[in-house]
Amino acid sequence: MLKVSSYICLFFILTITTCQASDFTGMWWDTSKPGTGVFLDYIEDSNGICGSWYLYDERGTPQWVTFIGTVTNNTLNTSLYRFTGPSFGGAWDNSIVRGEAVGTISIDFSNPQTLTMDYEIERQRGILKLTRFSTQTCPGSIWWDISKQGQGIVHFHFLDSSGKEQLGLVWYVYDMEGNNIWYTATASPGNSSYDVWQFVGPSLGDKWDLALLQSEKVGIITGNFDNSIQNGEKHSVRLDFDIKSTKGVLSLEPFLCPIATP
C-alpha cells in the first residue's frame, strides 16, 4: 500500500499559467468513448507528466486512477494507481488515504493532435485515441485542500455542442464506503455556480455501449476559479458544495505537480 506522505504527487495535476497552452496540458478524450477522459499536466522543461484517468469499474460505477512519469523518446511508460480514502461527508483523516498499483499505461506523444494510449488495468487491455477536450484558452488546472489530502478538483474550459465555451470541473474524491469516485460539474462563463453530475457507464472490459452512459444531477458546487489566476499570480479559492444533501467547504490552493524522475 502507498502512503499519502510519499505519493501525494500521484493525486494532483496542476498547470499554473495565465490560461495558455503550448504543450500537452489539459483534458483529453477518446470521442468513440464519451463519458471518460484523461487529464494531463506536461512539465515541458523536464518532460515530466502527471495525469488522472476517469473511467468506470466492472459495475459501471465511476472510478479514477493516477500516474506520474517522464516522457522518453516521445513515450510515457508508467504505473497506474488507484486510491481509497475517507468516506464522503465524514471527518477527513489523511492517514486513511491508501493507494495500490493496479496496472500500467503507455502514451505515445509523437502526434501532438492525437495521443495513443495503451493500457492494462486489472487484466483488461485496450487502446484509446485521445484528442483535446479542453480548450487552448484555458486547458486546465487542479486544486486541493491541503488539510484534506488525497482528493483534487480539476478546472478547465471546453466547447459545448454549439461551439460556445463552457466551464468544467472534475472532482476526484471518495464515496460513502471510501471507494474512489468522481463527479463532473458545468457552468456558463461568468457563473460561479456549477451543476454537479454523477455518471455511470460501460465497464472497462465490455464493448462500449453509449446506451449504458447515464447521468444524474446530484448537487451544486460554488467557487470562482477563473479569478484565481491573474497575471501569473496564484490565489486561493473557497469552494462550497451541496451533493446528495451533504454540505461542506473546501479551502483550495493550486497544487504544482512535482517533476518526475526516470
Secondary structure by P-SEA (a helix, b strand, c coil): ccccccccccccccccccccccccccbbbcccccccbbbbbbcccccbbbbccccccccccbbbbbbcccccccbbbbbbbbbcccccccccccccbbbbbcbbbbbbcccccbbbbbbccccccccccccccccccccbbbbbcccccccccccbbbbccccccccbbbbbbccccccbbbbbbbbcccccbbbbbbbbbcccccccccccbbbbbcbbbbbbccccccccbbbbbbbbbbccccccccbbbbbbbccccc
